[in-house]
Amino acid sequence: MEHFKSFITEEKTEDYKVVILSVEHGDKAVTTQRMKEEADKLGLSHYIIIMDGSHIKFNDGTYTIHKLGDEKGFEISANDTVVFIRGTPTKDSSLDLISELEKIGICVVNSRITISTAADKYRTYIKLKDYGLTQPKTVLVYTDITAAPSKSTEYLETAINNLDTKFPIILKTLRGSKGVGVLFIESERALSSIVQLMFKTDKDTDLLIQKYIKTDFDVRVIVLGGKVIATMQREVVKGDFRSNYSQGAKVKTYPLTELETEECLLAAKAIDGMLTAVDFIPSKNPKSLPPYILEVNCSPGLEGIEKANKKNIAKDILIHFKNPVVRNTVPSQCGWNEVVSVKPFGELIGKFDTGNSIKSVIHAEDIKVNGKKITFTLNGKTITTKLVGNYTSLTGGGEDDRYIVELEFEFAGTNYGKVQFGLDDRSEMGSDILLNRSIMNRLNVMVNPSRKFVITTKYSIE
């Protein structure tokens, strides 16, 4: 099992600020209250917000987030804040707020893309299929309420034929949670009647049909940071076909096989989730045959699974994010060449190199060292600055000794202060600067290797 555990990360922890953005109100916000309780016990500063009416302000270099009616707000930053999303936001205004937090560089659990994928059951189905995971066969139902009855019936018959299975089947709305929006359909006539009714009630309803797999229970697995931290077996509710804890299902812990562990980790990875719940039906031979993955939830409730495991999962989640290494952010796309600014040389062409893990490098000519000072020339401008140190770089021609300096660096309108550069002759490299992975993390960018000047334009330096 060891090779299925989370990747090794640097062992260090530090306190951080907790923001919980919730779409749930009152008694429904059970997990929100649990996380608030544990944040209090851990001494973590926290701020609980109902998404409706919340907003972000920026004043004097500081970001604050505000709940409706709170003028003071709560200070947030990329360095010390983690935002947890509770519930599934569907309004564009709520999703845009998440995008704004991501743009600032704040760790959001989970990202807007992950939330949008998990919220759409068919999109999740496609993503899981890309990862080779076993699922009940699923087909979208297309019905045009404005079409003639004969045409509408034809659409539904096409979906049934594509599913190619016997009744009963499962009908689901693409959005829904806690078992709501999931129907057990015993015949084609019943399916036709229910679909017509649902589309008459809401012509924009999105539906799918799915092969029904009979089972006495299903399993929920909580995956946090690439590691399984809890499991829960949920018995099918008597007189029902669903097994949600919120619907009254009995729960207990479940011993995963190695294969089930691997499949659950892949499912969480498929939607790029930091904290997810993977639901599955075990196969007849769990050790050798993969489970049927039913769903991946990006905002799992903790009430049932804490009860099943007799474990403080809310505390485990909050402690996990004390390690800044695991606070993943959503980077902006940039080209492999972009315009950057380095004082006092002004705007230069920078190449982003994901293979460079040592030092960023800047072009330098006529290098002269005088004690703790170093003089060099770039694009006809000569400067003298402090010599920070030196290092040895392995190049195609062998070893290359380089001096290190610190220069003020700016990109896309943001000043990042002093950045260390190695000095090297780059006259034949096509760019004045080679930027390493460390600075890319600070800039919160991800390189598109097929494009240049995605964020900036080279014409600004001409």
C-alpha positions as CSV (number, residue, x, y, z in Angstrom):
1,M,0.0,0.0,0.0
2,E,2.9,2.3,0.6
3,H,3.3,3.3,-3.1
4,F,-0.3,4.6,-3.1
5,K,0.2,7.0,-0.3
6,S,0.6,10.7,-0.8
7,F,3.8,12.1,-2.4
8,I,6.5,13.1,0.1
9,T,6.3,16.8,0.9
10,E,8.6,19.0,2.9
11,E,7.8,18.6,6.6
12,K,7.0,22.0,8.0
13,T,3.9,23.6,9.4
14,E,2.6,27.1,10.2
15,D,-0.6,28.6,11.2
16,Y,-2.8,30.2,8.6
17,K,-6.1,32.0,8.2
18,V,-9.2,30.0,7.4
19,V,-12.0,31.3,5.2
20,I,-15.1,29.2,4.7
21,L,-17.3,30.2,1.8
22,S,-20.6,28.5,2.2
23,V,-23.8,28.2,0.1
24,E,-25.4,26.4,3.0
25,H,-27.4,28.2,5.7
26,G,-28.4,27.4,9.3
27,D,-28.9,23.8,10.3
28,K,-27.7,22.6,6.8
29,A,-24.2,23.9,7.4
30,V,-23.2,21.1,9.7
31,T,-19.7,20.6,8.2
32,T,-19.1,24.4,8.2
33,Q,-19.8,24.4,11.9
34,R,-17.5,21.4,12.5
35,M,-14.6,23.2,10.7
36,K,-15.3,26.4,12.7
37,E,-15.2,24.4,16.0
38,E,-11.8,22.7,15.1
39,A,-10.3,26.0,13.8
40,D,-11.1,27.5,17.2
41,K,-9.4,24.6,19.0
42,L,-6.3,24.9,16.8
43,G,-6.1,28.6,17.3
44,L,-6.6,29.4,13.6
45,S,-8.1,32.8,12.7
46,H,-11.2,32.2,10.7
47,Y,-14.0,33.9,8.8
48,I,-17.3,32.3,7.8
49,I,-19.2,33.7,4.9
50,I,-22.5,32.9,3.1
51,M,-21.6,33.4,-0.6
52,D,-24.6,35.5,-1.5
53,G,-23.6,39.2,-1.2
54,S,-19.9,38.5,-0.4
55,H,-17.1,40.5,-2.1
56,I,-13.4,41.3,-2.2
57,K,-11.8,44.7,-1.8
58,F,-8.2,45.9,-2.4
59,N,-6.8,48.9,-0.6
60,D,-3.2,50.0,0.1
61,G,-1.8,46.7,-1.1
62,T,-4.1,44.6,1.1
63,Y,-7.0,42.3,0.1
64,T,-10.0,41.9,2.3
65,I,-13.0,39.7,1.9
66,H,-16.4,40.8,3.2
67,K,-19.7,39.1,4.0
68,L,-22.9,41.0,3.4
69,G,-23.1,44.0,5.7
70,D,-19.5,43.7,7.1
71,E,-17.6,46.8,6.1
72,K,-14.4,45.9,8.0
73,G,-14.0,42.5,6.4
74,F,-11.3,39.9,6.9
75,E,-7.7,40.3,5.6
76,I,-6.5,37.6,3.2
77,S,-3.3,37.0,1.2
78,A,-1.7,34.3,-0.9
79,N,0.9,33.8,1.8
80,D,-1.3,32.8,4.7
81,T,-4.9,32.1,3.7
82,V,-6.8,29.0,2.7
83,V,-10.4,29.2,1.4
84,F,-12.7,26.2,1.8
85,I,-15.8,26.0,-0.3
86,R,-18.8,24.4,1.4
87,G,-21.6,23.2,-0.8
88,T,-21.8,23.5,-4.6
89,P,-22.0,27.1,-5.9
90,T,-24.0,27.4,-9.1
91,K,-24.4,31.1,-9.5
92,D,-22.0,32.9,-11.8
93,S,-21.4,35.5,-9.1
94,S,-20.2,32.9,-6.6
95,L,-18.0,31.1,-9.1
96,D,-16.5,34.5,-10.2
97,L,-15.7,35.2,-6.6
98,I,-13.7,31.9,-6.5
99,S,-11.9,32.9,-9.7
100,E,-11.0,36.3,-8.1
101,L,-9.5,34.5,-5.1
102,E,-7.5,32.2,-7.5
103,K,-6.3,35.2,-9.4
104,I,-4.9,36.6,-6.2
105,G,-3.0,33.4,-5.8
106,I,-4.9,32.1,-2.8
107,C,-5.3,28.3,-2.2
108,V,-9.0,27.5,-2.7
109,V,-10.3,24.1,-1.8
110,N,-11.4,23.2,-4.4
111,S,-10.7,25.2,-7.6
112,R,-13.5,26.6,-9.8
113,I,-12.6,24.1,-12.5
114,T,-12.8,21.2,-10.1
115,I,-16.1,22.4,-8.7
116,S,-17.6,22.9,-12.2
117,T,-16.5,19.4,-13.2
118,A,-17.8,17.7,-10.0
119,A,-21.1,19.6,-10.2
120,D,-21.8,18.2,-13.7
121,K,-22.3,14.4,-13.5
122,Y,-21.7,13.9,-17.2
123,R,-18.6,16.0,-17.3
124,T,-17.3,13.9,-14.3
125,Y,-18.2,10.7,-16.3
126,I,-16.1,11.9,-19.2
127,K,-13.1,12.9,-17.0
128,L,-13.2,9.5,-15.2
129,K,-13.4,7.7,-18.5
130,D,-10.2,9.5,-19.7
131,Y,-8.4,8.0,-16.7
132,G,-9.6,4.5,-17.6
133,L,-11.9,4.1,-14.6
134,T,-14.8,1.7,-14.5
135,Q,-18.2,3.3,-14.3
136,P,-21.9,2.4,-15.0
137,K,-22.6,3.2,-18.6
138,T,-24.0,6.7,-18.9
139,V,-25.8,8.5,-21.7
140,L,-27.1,12.1,-21.9
141,V,-30.8,12.7,-22.5
142,Y,-31.5,15.3,-25.1
143,T,-35.1,16.5,-25.4
144,D,-36.3,19.7,-27.1
145,I,-39.5,20.8,-25.5
146,T,-40.4,22.9,-28.5
147,A,-40.1,19.9,-30.8
148,A,-43.1,17.9,-32.0
149,P,-44.0,15.0,-29.7
150,S,-42.8,12.4,-32.3
151,K,-39.4,14.1,-32.5
152,S,-39.1,14.4,-28.7
153,T,-39.9,10.7,-28.3
154,E,-37.3,9.9,-31.0
155,Y,-34.6,11.8,-28.9
156,L,-35.5,9.7,-25.8
157,E,-35.5,6.4,-27.7
158,T,-32.0,7.3,-29.1
159,A,-30.7,7.7,-25.6
160,I,-32.3,4.4,-24.4
161,N,-30.8,2.6,-27.4
162,N,-27.4,4.1,-26.8
163,L,-27.5,3.0,-23.1
164,D,-28.3,-0.5,-24.4
165,T,-29.3,-2.1,-21.1
166,K,-32.5,-3.5,-19.5
167,F,-34.7,-1.7,-17.2
168,P,-34.7,-0.7,-14.4
169,I,-32.2,2.2,-15.0
170,I,-31.2,5.3,-13.1
171,L,-32.2,8.8,-14.2
172,K,-30.2,11.8,-12.8
173,T,-30.2,15.5,-13.1
174,L,-26.7,16.7,-14.0
175,R,-26.6,18.7,-10.8
176,G,-27.7,17.5,-7.4
177,S,-26.3,16.2,-4.2
178,K,-27.3,14.2,-1.1
179,G,-29.3,11.8,-3.3
180,V,-31.6,14.6,-4.6
181,G,-32.2,14.5,-8.4
182,V,-31.6,10.7,-8.6
183,L,-34.6,8.5,-9.7
184,F,-35.1,4.8,-10.1
185,I,-36.9,4.1,-13.4
186,E,-38.6,0.7,-13.9
187,S,-39.9,1.0,-17.5
188,E,-39.6,3.0,-20.7
189,R,-43.1,4.3,-20.2
190,A,-42.2,5.6,-16.8
191,L,-39.0,7.2,-18.1
192,S,-40.9,8.9,-20.9
193,S,-43.6,10.3,-18.5
194,I,-41.0,11.5,-15.9
195,V,-38.8,13.1,-18.6
196,Q,-41.7,14.9,-20.2
197,L,-42.8,16.2,-16.8
198,M,-39.3,17.4,-15.8
199,F,-38.8,19.2,-19.0
200,K,-42.3,20.8,-18.8
201,T,-41.4,22.0,-15.3
202,D,-38.0,23.3,-16.4
203,K,-37.1,23.2,-20.1
204,D,-33.4,23.8,-19.2
205,T,-33.1,20.7,-17.0
206,D,-30.1,18.6,-18.0
207,L,-30.6,14.8,-17.6
208,L,-28.7,11.6,-18.0
209,I,-29.6,7.9,-17.8
210,Q,-27.3,5.3,-16.3
211,K,-27.2,1.5,-16.0
212,Y,-28.5,0.3,-12.7
213,I,-26.1,-1.9,-10.7
214,K,-27.9,-3.7,-7.9
215,T,-26.1,-3.5,-4.6
216,D,-26.7,-3.7,-0.8
217,F,-24.3,-0.8,-0.1
218,D,-21.9,1.6,-1.7
219,V,-18.7,3.1,-0.3
220,R,-17.6,6.7,0.2
221,V,-13.8,7.4,0.4
222,I,-12.4,10.8,1.5
223,V,-9.2,11.7,-0.4
224,L,-7.1,14.5,0.9
225,G,-3.9,15.6,-0.9
226,G,-3.5,12.4,-2.7
227,K,-4.1,10.2,0.3
228,V,-7.1,8.2,1.6
229,I,-8.0,9.5,5.1
230,A,-11.4,7.9,5.7
231,T,-13.8,5.4,4.3
232,M,-17.5,4.8,4.9
233,Q,-19.8,1.9,3.9
234,R,-23.4,3.1,3.4
235,E,-26.2,0.6,3.4
236,V,-29.0,1.1,0.9
237,V,-32.0,2.7,2.7
238,K,-34.8,0.2,3.3
239,G,-37.5,0.8,0.7
240,D,-35.2,3.0,-1.4
241,F,-32.3,2.4,-3.8
242,R,-30.1,5.3,-2.5
243,S,-27.5,5.0,0.2
244,N,-26.8,8.6,1.2
245,Y,-26.3,9.3,4.9
246,S,-28.5,12.4,4.6
247,Q,-31.3,10.0,3.4
248,G,-30.9,7.9,6.6
249,A,-28.4,5.2,5.5
250,K,-26.6,3.3,8.2
251,V,-22.8,3.7,8.0
252,K,-19.6,2.0,9.1
253,T,-16.0,2.1,8.1
254,Y,-14.9,0.0,5.1
255,P,-11.6,-1.8,4.5
256,L,-10.3,-0.8,1.1
257,T,-8.3,-3.2,-1.1
258,E,-5.2,-2.0,-2.8
259,L,-7.0,-1.9,-6.1
260,E,-9.9,0.2,-4.7
261,T,-7.4,2.6,-3.1
262,E,-5.6,3.1,-6.4
263,E,-8.9,3.7,-8.3
264,C,-10.1,6.2,-5.7
265,L,-6.9,8.2,-5.9
266,L,-7.1,8.2,-9.7
267,A,-10.8,9.4,-9.5
268,A,-9.8,12.3,-7.2
269,K,-6.9,13.1,-9.5
270,A,-9.2,13.1,-12.6
271,I,-11.0,16.1,-11.4
272,D,-7.9,17.7,-9.9
273,G,-9.4,17.7,-6.4
274,M,-7.4,18.6,-3.2
275,L,-10.2,17.4,-1.0
276,T,-12.8,15.0,-2.5
277,A,-15.2,12.2,-1.7
278,V,-15.2,9.3,-4.2
279,D,-18.3,7.1,-4.2
280,F,-18.2,3.6,-5.6
281,I,-19.9,0.2,-5.7
282,P,-17.4,-2.7,-5.0
283,S,-17.0,-5.3,-7.7
284,K,-17.7,-9.0,-7.1
285,N,-13.9,-9.5,-6.5
286,P,-12.6,-6.3,-5.0
287,K,-9.0,-7.5,-5.0
288,S,-8.7,-8.2,-8.7
289,L,-11.6,-6.3,-10.4
290,P,-12.0,-2.5,-10.2
291,P,-15.0,-0.9,-8.4
292,Y,-17.7,1.0,-10.3
293,I,-17.0,4.7,-9.6
294,L,-20.3,6.5,-9.2
295,E,-19.4,10.1,-8.4
296,V,-16.7,12.4,-7.2
297,N,-17.9,15.0,-4.7
298,C,-15.7,18.2,-4.3
299,S,-17.4,19.4,-1.1
300,P,-18.1,16.3,1.1
301,G,-20.0,16.5,4.3
302,L,-18.2,15.1,7.3
303,E,-21.1,14.2,9.7
304,G,-21.6,10.6,8.5
305,I,-18.0,9.7,7.8
306,E,-16.8,11.1,11.1
307,K,-19.4,8.9,12.8
308,A,-18.4,5.8,10.8
309,N,-14.6,6.3,11.5
310,K,-14.9,7.6,15.0
311,K,-12.3,10.1,13.8
312,N,-11.9,13.9,13.9
313,I,-11.7,14.4,10.1
314,A,-12.4,18.2,10.3
315,K,-9.2,18.6,12.4
316,D,-7.2,16.4,10.1
317,I,-8.2,18.6,7.1
318,L,-7.2,21.8,8.9
319,I,-3.9,20.4,10.1
320,H,-3.1,19.1,6.6
321,F,-3.2,22.7,5.2
322,K,-0.8,23.9,7.9
323,N,1.9,22.7,5.5
324,P,2.3,25.5,3.0
325,V,3.8,23.1,0.4
326,V,0.3,21.5,-0.1
327,R,-1.5,24.8,-0.6
328,N,-1.9,24.4,-4.3
329,T,-3.0,27.4,-6.4
330,V,-4.5,27.8,-9.8
331,P,-1.8,29.3,-12.1
332,S,-2.4,31.6,-15.0
333,Q,-1.4,30.4,-18.4
334,C,1.7,32.2,-19.9
335,G,3.8,31.7,-23.0
336,W,7.2,30.2,-23.0
337,N,8.4,33.7,-23.9
338,E,7.1,36.8,-22.1
339,V,8.1,40.4,-21.5
340,V,9.5,41.0,-18.0
341,S,11.0,44.1,-16.4
342,V,14.3,44.1,-14.5
343,K,15.6,47.3,-12.9
344,P,17.6,49.2,-14.1
345,F,17.6,47.5,-17.5
346,G,13.9,47.9,-18.2
347,E,11.8,45.5,-20.3
348,L,13.5,42.3,-21.5
349,I,12.5,39.0,-23.2
350,G,12.2,36.2,-20.6
351,K,12.1,32.5,-21.3
352,F,10.2,30.3,-18.9
353,D,12.0,27.0,-18.4
354,T,10.2,24.4,-16.3
355,G,13.3,22.2,-16.5
356,N,15.4,24.8,-14.7
357,S,15.3,24.1,-10.9
358,I,18.6,25.8,-10.0
359,K,18.7,29.6,-10.7
360,S,17.1,32.1,-13.0
361,V,19.8,33.5,-15.3
362,I,20.3,36.9,-16.9
363,H,22.5,37.9,-19.8
364,A,25.7,39.6,-18.8
365,E,28.8,40.9,-20.6
366,D,32.2,42.3,-19.4
367,I,31.8,40.8,-15.9
368,K,34.3,42.2,-13.4
369,V,34.5,41.4,-9.7
370,N,35.9,43.8,-7.1
371,G,35.7,42.3,-3.6
372,K,32.0,42.1,-2.7
373,K,30.9,44.2,-5.7
374,I,30.4,43.0,-9.3
375,T,30.1,45.1,-12.5
376,F,28.4,43.8,-15.7
377,T,26.8,45.1,-18.9
378,L,23.4,44.2,-20.5
379,N,22.1,45.8,-23.6
380,G,24.7,48.6,-23.4
381,K,23.9,49.5,-19.8
382,T,26.6,48.9,-17.2
383,I,25.8,48.6,-13.5
384,T,27.7,47.8,-10.3
385,T,25.9,45.9,-7.6
386,K,26.4,43.6,-4.6
387,L,27.9,40.1,-5.3
388,V,25.5,37.7,-3.6
389,G,27.5,34.5,-4.2
390,N,28.3,32.0,-6.9
391,Y,27.2,28.5,-8.0
392,T,28.2,25.8,-10.5
393,S,25.8,25.0,-13.4
394,L,25.9,21.8,-15.4
395,T,25.7,22.6,-19.1
396,G,26.1,20.6,-22.3
397,G,29.8,21.5,-22.4
398,G,30.4,20.5,-18.7
399,E,30.5,22.7,-15.6
400,D,29.9,26.4,-15.7
401,D,30.7,28.7,-12.7
402,R,28.4,31.7,-12.4
403,Y,28.1,34.7,-10.1
404,I,24.8,35.6,-8.4
405,V,23.2,39.0,-8.1
406,E,19.9,40.3,-6.8
407,L,17.8,42.6,-9.1
408,E,14.3,44.1,-8.7
409,F,11.9,42.1,-10.9
410,E,8.4,43.0,-12.3
411,F,6.0,41.0,-14.4
412,A,2.5,41.9,-15.7
413,G,2.3,45.0,-13.5
414,T,3.3,43.4,-10.3
415,N,6.6,44.1,-8.5
416,Y,8.1,41.0,-6.9
417,G,11.0,42.7,-5.2
418,K,14.6,41.4,-5.3
419,V,15.1,38.2,-7.3
420,Q,18.4,36.2,-7.5
421,F,19.9,35.8,-11.0
422,G,22.9,33.9,-12.2
423,L,25.1,35.8,-14.7
424,D,25.8,34.2,-18.0
425,D,26.4,35.0,-21.7
426,R,23.1,34.4,-23.4
427,S,23.9,36.2,-26.6
428,E,23.0,33.1,-28.7
429,M,20.0,32.0,-26.7
430,G,17.3,34.3,-28.1
431,S,16.3,35.7,-24.8
432,D,17.9,37.9,-22.1
433,I,16.5,36.0,-19.1
434,L,16.0,32.3,-18.3
435,L,13.4,32.0,-15.5
436,N,13.3,28.9,-13.3
437,R,10.5,27.0,-11.6
438,S,10.9,28.9,-8.3
439,I,10.1,32.3,-9.9
440,M,7.3,30.7,-11.9
441,N,5.7,29.6,-8.6
442,R,6.0,33.1,-7.2
443,L,4.4,34.5,-10.4
444,N,1.7,31.7,-10.2
445,V,2.0,30.9,-13.9
446,M,1.9,27.7,-16.0
447,V,3.7,27.6,-19.3
448,N,2.0,26.8,-22.6
449,P,4.9,25.3,-24.6
450,S,3.2,26.1,-27.9
451,R,2.6,29.8,-27.4
452,K,4.6,33.0,-26.8
453,F,3.5,36.3,-25.2
454,V,0.1,35.1,-23.9
455,I,0.1,37.7,-21.0
456,T,2.4,40.4,-22.4
457,T,3.4,41.6,-25.9
458,K,7.0,41.9,-27.2
459,Y,6.1,45.1,-29.0
460,S,6.2,47.0,-25.7
461,I,10.0,46.7,-25.6
462,E,10.6,47.9,-29.2
